[in-house]
Amino acid sequence: MYIIKVKGKVKIPDYIQLRDDSFVLVAYFRADRPLKNLEKYGLQGKEEELKKVIDVLPFGKLQKLKFI
């Protein structure tokens, strides 16, 4: 699974995209909102780890999630 942080502009907030190994969009959510329903993406129990990744993730750089 891959993750990318997308920079928002003016009134549009920053977003996070989760993509599978074929780069198909799996999840799309606001970077500043609490993470919910992660079990749909197979990430249950990894909320804290994902939050840490999101906090240090640079904008526009696709990165493989290593804790999965």
Secondary structure by P-SEA (a helix, b strand, c coil): cbbbbbbbcccccbbbbbbcccccccbbbbcccccccccccccccaaaaaaaaaaacccccccccccc
